[in-house]
């Protein structure tokens, strides 16, 4: 099983193509990017990885986890693989990790795509996090995971894919990182705030949002207009996990930006 700096990783695409790192959201699994890897790997050497504390990566987390720690993990992965500079696509938690990486190590990031991310805490997603943690604390991992699609996908998509979601539940339960890890990961995301540092971001940035995202309001992406080299794009449908529900549109928008 490939491991670098304590992180499980996968590599897709030509060895000599430009490097593109995919950082997943709260669930932390490299497999989250399955609908997108094929299209991205046609032009890039794609590295997808499991976040520390989740999946097949090292499960130990610091007592107080910060988004900066997630950024340092990306830098450590790049060092271990001999990658000096890479483009990065990050979804939600992975997106804010990419922002931290671009602020801490600006020379390491070529272009950055932040998918349904934020620059500072938003009251709506803080309430969603509180609700999800309450479910985890009172009902356990299965209740938490059964509710998860409500925050990630449009209602009609859930209805059409209910059998697949039910079948996936057993795998999610087996891989669940545990309540303590999720508490620390959510606390890190809730505490991320670079609202007063957007002017420092020199990395070319695409803030991609879905207008029907039920977890992170699409308006959270509007703040990135204050960054010097930022562009925004919006998907009219797809929910929080828009790269899963509408991969064709997602792949087109991200590749257009990365090739620009």
C-alpha positions as CSV (number, residue, x, y, z in Angstrom):
1,X,0.0,0.0,0.0
2,X,1.7,3.3,-1.1
3,X,2.5,5.5,1.9
4,X,4.4,8.8,2.1
5,X,4.8,10.8,5.3
6,X,2.2,8.6,7.0
7,X,-0.4,9.3,4.2
8,X,-1.9,6.7,1.8
9,X,-1.8,8.0,-1.7
10,X,-2.6,6.9,-5.3
11,X,-1.1,8.1,-8.5
12,X,-2.9,8.3,-11.8
13,X,-1.8,9.5,-15.2
14,X,1.5,9.9,-17.1
15,X,4.7,10.0,-14.9
16,X,6.1,13.1,-16.6
17,X,2.8,15.1,-16.7
18,X,2.4,18.2,-14.4
19,X,1.5,17.2,-10.8
20,X,-2.1,17.7,-9.6
21,X,-3.0,16.9,-6.0
22,X,-6.5,16.1,-5.0
23,X,-7.5,16.8,-1.4
24,X,-10.9,15.4,-0.3
25,X,-13.4,16.9,2.1
26,X,-14.4,16.0,5.6
27,X,-14.6,12.2,4.9
28,X,-10.9,12.4,3.9
29,X,-10.9,9.5,1.4
30,X,-8.9,9.5,-1.9
31,X,-11.8,7.5,-3.3
32,X,-14.0,10.6,-3.2
33,X,-12.4,11.7,-6.5
34,X,-13.2,8.5,-8.4
35,X,-15.7,10.3,-10.8
36,X,-13.0,12.9,-11.7
37,X,-9.7,11.0,-11.8
38,X,-10.1,9.7,-15.4
39,X,-10.6,13.1,-17.0
40,X,-8.0,14.8,-14.9
41,X,-5.4,12.1,-15.5
42,X,-5.5,12.6,-19.2
43,X,-3.4,15.8,-18.7
44,X,-1.9,15.5,-15.3
45,X,-0.1,13.2,-12.9
46,X,-2.9,13.0,-10.4
47,X,-2.0,12.3,-6.7
48,X,-5.1,11.5,-4.5
49,X,-4.6,10.8,-0.8
50,X,-6.4,10.0,2.4
51,X,-6.2,12.7,5.0
52,X,-4.3,11.9,8.2
53,X,-6.7,10.4,10.7
54,X,-8.9,8.8,8.1
55,X,-9.0,5.9,5.6
56,X,-5.7,4.1,5.1
57,X,-3.5,6.9,6.3
58,X,-1.9,7.1,9.8
59,X,-4.8,7.5,12.3
60,X,-3.0,9.5,15.0
61,X,-4.0,13.2,15.2
62,X,-2.7,16.0,17.4
63,X,-4.9,16.8,20.4
64,X,-5.7,20.2,18.7
65,X,-5.9,19.9,15.0
66,X,-5.7,22.9,12.7
67,X,-6.2,23.4,9.0
68,X,-2.5,24.4,8.9
69,X,-1.7,20.8,9.9
70,X,-3.7,19.6,6.9
71,X,-1.6,22.0,4.7
72,X,1.6,20.7,6.2
73,X,0.5,17.2,5.3
74,X,0.2,18.2,1.7
75,X,3.6,19.8,1.8
76,X,5.0,16.6,3.4
77,X,3.4,14.4,0.8
78,X,5.0,16.6,-1.9
79,X,8.4,16.4,-0.3
80,X,8.2,12.6,0.0
81,X,7.3,12.3,-3.7
82,X,9.9,14.8,-4.9
83,X,7.3,17.3,-6.1
84,X,8.5,20.9,-5.9
85,X,5.3,22.5,-7.2
86,X,1.8,21.2,-8.0
87,X,-1.7,22.4,-8.9
88,X,-4.2,21.5,-6.2
89,X,-7.9,20.8,-6.2
90,X,-9.5,20.7,-2.8
91,X,-13.1,20.0,-1.8
92,X,-14.3,21.8,1.3
93,X,-11.9,20.6,4.0
94,X,-9.4,19.9,1.3
95,X,-10.1,23.3,-0.2
96,X,-9.3,25.2,2.9
97,X,-6.2,23.0,3.4
98,X,-5.2,24.2,-0.1
99,X,-5.7,27.8,0.9
100,X,-3.5,27.4,4.0
101,X,-0.9,25.7,1.8
102,X,-0.9,28.6,-0.6
103,X,-0.5,31.1,2.2
104,X,2.2,29.1,4.0
105,X,4.2,27.8,1.0
106,X,3.2,30.0,-1.9
107,X,6.0,28.7,-4.2
108,X,4.6,25.1,-3.9
109,X,1.2,25.8,-5.4
110,X,0.8,26.5,-9.1
111,X,-3.0,26.8,-9.4
112,X,-5.6,26.2,-6.8
113,X,-9.2,25.1,-7.1
114,X,-11.3,25.5,-4.0
115,X,-14.6,23.6,-4.3
116,X,-17.5,24.7,-2.0
117,X,-15.0,26.2,0.4
118,X,-14.9,29.3,2.6
119,X,-12.5,32.0,3.8
120,X,-14.1,32.3,7.2
121,X,-16.7,30.5,9.3
122,X,-20.3,30.8,8.1
123,X,-23.3,30.5,10.5
124,X,-25.1,28.0,8.4
125,X,-22.4,25.4,8.0
126,X,-21.5,25.9,11.7
127,X,-25.1,24.9,12.5
128,X,-24.8,21.9,10.1
129,X,-21.6,20.8,11.8
130,X,-23.2,21.1,15.2
131,X,-26.2,19.0,14.0
132,X,-23.9,16.3,12.6
133,X,-21.9,16.1,15.8
134,X,-25.0,15.8,17.8
135,X,-26.1,12.9,15.7
136,X,-22.7,11.3,16.1
137,X,-22.7,11.8,19.9
138,X,-26.2,10.6,20.5
139,X,-26.8,8.0,17.7
140,X,-23.3,6.8,16.9
141,X,-21.5,6.4,13.6
142,X,-24.4,4.7,11.7
143,X,-26.8,7.6,12.4
144,X,-24.1,10.1,11.4
145,X,-23.4,8.3,8.1
146,X,-27.1,7.8,7.3
147,X,-27.7,11.5,7.6
148,X,-24.6,12.4,5.7
149,X,-26.1,12.3,2.1
150,X,-28.7,15.0,3.2
151,X,-25.8,17.5,3.5
152,X,-23.9,16.3,0.4
153,X,-26.4,15.7,-2.4
154,X,-29.5,17.2,-4.0
155,X,-32.7,15.5,-2.9
156,X,-33.6,14.0,-6.3
157,X,-30.1,12.6,-6.7
158,X,-30.4,10.9,-3.3
159,X,-33.7,9.3,-4.4
160,X,-32.3,8.1,-7.6
161,X,-29.2,6.6,-6.0
162,X,-30.6,5.3,-2.7
163,X,-29.7,1.7,-3.4
164,X,-26.0,2.7,-4.0
165,X,-25.9,4.8,-0.9
166,X,-27.3,2.0,1.2
167,X,-24.8,-0.4,-0.2
168,X,-21.9,2.0,0.5
169,X,-22.9,2.4,4.2
170,X,-21.3,-0.9,5.3
171,X,-17.9,0.2,3.8
172,X,-18.2,3.7,5.3
173,X,-18.9,2.1,8.8
174,X,-15.9,-0.2,8.5
175,X,-13.6,2.8,7.5
176,X,-15.1,5.3,9.9
177,X,-12.3,7.2,11.7
178,X,-14.2,7.4,15.0
179,X,-16.0,10.1,16.9
180,X,-12.8,11.7,18.4
181,X,-11.2,12.1,15.0
182,X,-14.3,13.6,13.6
183,X,-14.7,16.0,16.5
184,X,-11.1,17.2,15.9
185,X,-11.5,17.6,12.2
186,X,-14.7,19.5,12.5
187,X,-13.2,21.8,15.1
188,X,-10.3,22.6,12.8
189,X,-12.7,23.5,10.0
190,X,-14.9,25.6,12.2
191,X,-11.9,27.6,13.4
192,X,-10.4,28.3,9.9
193,X,-10.5,32.0,9.2
194,X,-8.4,33.9,6.6
195,X,-10.9,36.6,5.9
196,X,-8.4,39.3,6.7
197,X,-5.6,37.6,4.6
198,X,-7.2,37.2,1.2
199,X,-5.1,40.0,-0.2
200,X,-2.0,37.9,0.6
201,X,-3.1,35.1,-1.7
202,X,-1.0,35.3,-4.9
203,X,-1.8,31.9,-6.3
204,X,-4.2,31.8,-9.2
205,X,-7.4,30.6,-7.6
206,X,-10.7,29.3,-8.8
207,X,-13.5,29.3,-6.2
208,X,-16.0,26.8,-7.5
209,X,-19.4,26.6,-5.8
210,X,-22.8,24.9,-6.3
211,X,-25.8,27.2,-5.8
212,X,-27.8,24.3,-4.3
213,X,-25.1,23.4,-1.7
214,X,-27.0,22.6,1.5
215,X,-23.9,22.5,3.7
216,X,-21.7,25.5,2.6
217,X,-23.7,28.4,1.1
218,X,-22.5,29.3,-2.3
219,X,-22.3,32.9,-1.1
220,X,-19.2,31.8,1.0
221,X,-17.2,31.7,-2.2
222,X,-18.0,35.3,-3.0
223,X,-15.4,36.4,-0.5
224,X,-12.6,35.1,-2.7
225,X,-13.1,38.0,-5.1
226,X,-10.9,39.9,-2.7
227,X,-7.9,37.8,-3.6
228,X,-5.7,39.3,-6.3
229,X,-5.7,36.4,-8.8
230,X,-9.1,34.8,-8.0
231,X,-11.9,33.8,-10.3
232,X,-15.3,32.3,-9.4
233,X,-17.5,29.8,-11.1
234,X,-20.8,28.4,-10.2
235,X,-22.7,25.2,-10.9
236,X,-26.4,25.6,-10.9
237,X,-27.0,22.0,-9.6
238,X,-25.0,19.4,-7.8
239,X,-25.0,20.1,-4.1
240,X,-22.0,20.0,-1.8
241,X,-20.5,17.0,-3.6
242,X,-21.0,18.5,-7.1
243,X,-18.0,16.7,-8.5
244,X,-19.8,13.4,-7.7
245,X,-23.3,14.3,-8.9
246,X,-22.3,16.2,-12.1
247,X,-18.7,15.2,-12.9
248,X,-18.9,16.2,-16.5
249,X,-19.6,19.9,-15.7
250,X,-17.1,19.8,-12.8
251,X,-14.3,18.3,-14.9
252,X,-14.9,20.8,-17.7
253,X,-14.8,23.8,-15.4
254,X,-11.7,22.7,-13.5
255,X,-9.8,21.6,-16.6
256,X,-10.5,24.9,-18.3
257,X,-9.1,26.8,-15.4
258,X,-6.1,24.5,-14.9
259,X,-5.2,24.8,-18.6
260,X,-5.6,28.5,-18.7
